[in-house]
């Protein structure tokens, strides 16, 4: 139904920045929400940031507020996550996710690795 492809991960030093990108594709699918989750080794996947609707409503987990910015691209069904002042604790596989009004977070990308060195 929906395929998500994320990119932009990499290795950065603490205090550095990365910008993640995600593009969603599908047939006859209306995406209501898009966002980012992450999963560190040995931990459960956790919510990072998201937007709903046309991008007017954004949400962030407390630990990334002021450092990360989620935005909707001008291309159809795209989302970005600008990550600034990265910390070693941000190291994780970052997953793009999307969903419609009835599907919640029903679609997931394969993930992109973000590694922050101290």
C-alpha positions in Angstrom: 0.0 0.0 0.0 2.6 2.5 1.1 6.4 2.4 0.8 8.6 4.6 2.8 12.2 5.3 2.0 14.4 7.3 4.3 17.9 8.6 3.9 20.4 11.0 5.4 21.8 9.0 8.2 25.4 8.8 9.0 28.2 9.3 11.4 28.7 12.7 13.1 30.4 14.0 16.1 28.5 15.3 19.1 27.2 18.8 18.4 26.9 18.1 14.7 23.9 18.0 12.5 22.1 15.7 10.1 19.0 16.0 8.0 16.9 13.0 7.4 14.6 12.7 4.5 11.7 10.4 3.8 9.5 9.9 0.8 6.3 7.9 0.8 4.8 6.3 -2.3 1.7 4.3 -2.9 -1.5 4.0 -4.9 -4.7 5.7 -3.8 -3.3 6.3 -0.3 -4.1 9.4 1.6 -1.5 10.0 4.3 -2.6 12.0 7.3 0.5 11.8 9.4 4.2 11.3 8.9 6.9 11.2 11.5 10.1 9.7 12.9 10.8 7.0 15.4 14.1 5.6 16.5 15.5 2.5 18.1 18.8 2.2 19.9 20.4 -1.2 20.5 18.7 -3.2 23.2 15.8 -0.7 23.5 12.3 -0.4 22.2 11.4 1.9 19.4 10.5 5.3 20.6 8.7 8.3 19.1 10.8 11.2 18.0 8.7 13.7 16.0 5.7 13.9 13.7 3.3 16.1 12.0 -0.4 15.7 11.1 -2.6 17.0 8.4 -0.8 19.5 6.2 2.0 20.0 8.6 0.5 22.6 10.8 0.6 20.4 13.9 3.9 19.1 15.0 4.9 16.9 17.9 8.3 16.2 19.5 9.5 14.1 22.4 10.9 16.2 25.1 14.5 15.2 24.7 14.7 16.5 21.2 12.7 19.7 21.6 14.8 22.7 20.5 17.2 20.5 18.7 15.2 18.6 16.1 12.8 20.1 13.6 10.3 18.1 11.5 8.9 19.6 8.4 6.8 18.6 5.4 8.5 18.8 2.0 7.0 20.6 -0.9 7.0 17.3 -2.8 4.0 15.0 -2.2 4.3 12.9 0.9 7.7 13.8 2.0 9.0 14.6 5.5 12.3 15.8 6.8 13.9 15.8 10.2 16.6 18.3 10.8 18.7 17.3 13.8 21.0 19.8 15.4 23.3 19.6 18.4 23.3 15.8 18.2 24.3 13.9 21.3 25.6 10.4 21.7 22.2 9.4 23.1 20.7 10.2 19.8 22.5 7.2 18.3 19.9 4.9 16.9 18.3 3.6 13.8 15.8 6.2 12.7 12.6 5.0 11.0 10.2 7.0 9.0 6.6 6.3 9.6 3.2 7.3 8.1 -0.4 6.6 8.5 -3.9 7.7 7.5 -6.8 8.7 9.7 -7.8 5.1 10.3 -4.4 3.4 10.1 -2.5 5.2 12.8 1.2 4.4 12.4 0.7 1.7 9.9 3.6 2.2 7.5 7.2 2.0 8.2 10.5 2.5 6.4 13.5 0.2 6.7 15.5 2.7 8.8 18.6 4.8 8.5 21.5 4.6 10.9 22.5 7.7 12.9 25.6 7.4 14.9 26.8 10.3 17.1 30.3 10.0 18.5 31.5 11.7 21.6 
